[in-house]
Amino acid sequence: MRKLPILMLLVVFITTASFTLFQTKPWIVPADKAKSTNPVKNDAASIAAGKSLWGQHCASCHGKSGIGDGSKAATLETTPPDFSKAAFQGQTDGSIFFKTSEGRGDMPSFKKKIPDQEDIWNLVNYMRSFKK
């Protein structure tokens, strides 16, 4: 009978610790980066270029249509976000560019993998096409 309160305390501790450890932390983008404007016109050519880059670099985790269901998604510590949702689409182009370039945690940095900044802006334009 004495072990029950200790067991309950242990369960509460593990649950609280797990929630704290796995809680998604906000991804803060520096204000000057968030205010960056996309210098690449959001047109068919840019979207086609972004789609090609997406297939090479992003779809394996984020899925073909950006909903976070790529073949590698289940192996990640954090679930890739659904880019069609308002929470993603409400970000500035500069914020999306920064996050794609810099990476964080499971999300790798792409500034060396995709060194041409125009290509990352093309990706931003393509990600905008995921709006519902």
C-alpha positions in Angstrom: 0.0 0.0 0.0 2.9 2.4 0.7 4.3 1.8 -2.8 1.2 3.2 -4.5 1.8 6.9 -3.6 5.4 6.5 -4.7 4.3 4.9 -8.0 1.8 7.6 -8.6 4.4 10.3 -7.9 6.8 8.6 -10.3 4.1 8.5 -13.1 3.3 12.2 -12.6 7.0 13.1 -12.7 7.7 11.0 -15.9 4.6 12.5 -17.6 5.6 16.1 -16.7 9.2 15.5 -17.7 8.1 14.0 -21.0 5.8 16.9 -21.8 8.5 19.4 -21.0 11.2 17.6 -23.1 9.1 17.0 -26.1 7.1 20.3 -26.2 7.7 22.2 -29.4 9.6 25.4 -28.7 8.8 28.5 -30.7 11.1 29.1 -33.6 12.2 32.7 -33.1 13.3 34.5 -36.3 15.3 37.7 -35.9 13.1 40.7 -36.7 15.4 41.9 -39.6 15.2 38.4 -41.2 11.5 38.1 -40.8 11.0 41.5 -42.6 13.1 40.3 -45.6 11.0 40.5 -48.7 11.1 37.9 -51.4 13.0 39.3 -54.4 11.8 36.5 -56.7 8.5 37.0 -58.5 5.9 34.3 -57.5 5.2 33.1 -61.0 4.9 29.8 -62.8 8.7 29.6 -63.5 9.6 30.2 -59.8 7.0 27.7 -58.6 8.3 25.1 -61.0 11.8 25.6 -59.9 10.7 25.4 -56.2 8.8 22.2 -56.9 11.9 20.6 -58.4 14.0 21.6 -55.4 11.2 20.4 -53.1 11.3 16.9 -54.6 15.0 16.7 -54.2 15.4 18.2 -50.7 12.1 18.4 -48.8 9.5 15.9 -49.8 11.2 13.0 -47.9 10.2 14.6 -44.6 7.5 17.1 -45.4 5.6 15.0 -48.0 4.7 15.6 -51.6 2.1 18.2 -50.7 3.7 19.7 -47.6 1.5 18.2 -44.9 4.3 16.5 -43.0 3.8 12.9 -44.2 7.0 12.2 -46.0 8.7 8.8 -45.9 11.2 9.9 -43.3 8.7 11.9 -41.1 8.0 9.0 -38.7 11.8 8.7 -37.9 12.1 12.3 -36.8 12.0 13.5 -33.2 9.6 16.3 -34.1 6.7 16.0 -36.5 7.1 18.1 -39.6 4.4 20.8 -39.7 1.5 21.0 -42.2 2.5 23.8 -44.5 -1.1 24.2 -45.8 -2.3 25.4 -42.4 -2.7 29.0 -41.4 0.0 28.8 -38.8 2.6 28.2 -41.5 1.0 30.3 -44.3 0.7 33.3 -41.9 4.5 33.6 -41.6 6.4 36.1 -43.6 8.4 35.1 -46.6 11.5 36.2 -44.7 10.7 33.9 -41.8 10.2 30.9 -44.1 13.4 31.7 -46.0 15.4 32.0 -42.7 14.1 28.7 -41.3 14.8 26.9 -44.5 18.3 28.4 -44.7 19.3 28.0 -41.1 17.5 24.9 -40.0 17.0 23.7 -36.4 16.9 20.3 -34.7 15.7 17.7 -37.2 15.3 20.4 -39.9 18.7 20.7 -41.6 20.3 23.9 -42.8 20.0 24.3 -46.5 22.3 27.3 -47.0 25.1 24.9 -48.1 22.9 22.3 -49.9 21.1 25.0 -51.8 23.7 27.8 -52.0 21.9 30.0 -54.5 19.5 32.2 -52.4 17.2 32.6 -55.4 16.6 28.9 -55.2 15.5 29.1 -51.6 13.2 32.0 -52.5 11.8 29.7 -55.2 11.1 27.1 -52.5 9.3 29.8 -50.5 7.1 30.6 -53.5 6.4 26.9 -53.9 5.5 26.4 -50.2 3.0 29.2 -50.6 1.2 27.0 -53.1 0.2 24.6 -50.3 -2.5 27.0 -49.1 -5.9 25.3 -48.6 
